[in-house]
Amino acid sequence: MKNILILTICSLLPFAVFAQDSIGSIKRYTGSVELYDGVSPRPAMVSKQDTEITIKNKVATKRASAAIIELNSGDKIALSENSMATFTSTNRINPEAGKVVFSIKKRGTVTGAVAVGLKTAVIGVKGTQFLVDMSQDGKCKVYLKDGEITVDSLEGEFIKHGKVVMDEYEAYVKKMMGEYDSYVSELQKQYTEYVKSFTMKAGQAVSIDGNNVETVDFDANAMQEFELLNM
């Protein structure tokens, strides 16, 4: 019985060690950065560059702080101030707060793709740079700088609202006739579609609120966040 017990424990050891293998490191950081191990509710303060991270670790930055994480795959993730992200597997990252910038290397296969988990959607990535901006009320904005990404709904269909384009003269006439509101409402219907997933291309940005998706402007403030990757 004793020999069987020793054999059983030894056979489990490789799996325990593998579970703790590093998937990357906090390559550089400024200010105060916290690292959660995924077990204890209390974080440890990051005190040195190249601090290793493993599966289920969570990285959080405080005010006036930032962190650059480099994964073993060569991908980079940058956390702006007051931001948080959890590394749920070797190829899945869940932004949970603040602004998180992704620089993902191009893969040759679908199985090598990186997944970014949001509350109501999953972003499939195969080589690109994009920013996820999570607000406190649960909404998020996605800004795509380079490449292409696919956004899949986790439940039901997206209600995707495109930018409404109005004819200025017709809008003026409708306004004078008291029919402006119904004119705008009808246009909005024409620019709305119900989809399970959609693809974003470079230079596009959307706001996701539950299953509602709206096109937004790619502003200068969002573009500036990508400079974090060069920190």
PyMOL commands that set and color helices and strands:
alter all, ss='L'
color gray80, all
select helices_A, chain A and resi 2-19+110-112+168-176+180-190+220-230
alter helices_A, ss='H'
color red, helices_A
select strands_A, chain A and resi 22-30+33-36+44-45+51-54+58-61+66-71+76-79+84-89+92-104+114-117+121-134+140-153+158-161+192-195+197-201+205-209+212-215
alter strands_A, ss='S'
color yellow, strands_A
deselect
rebuild
show_as cartoon
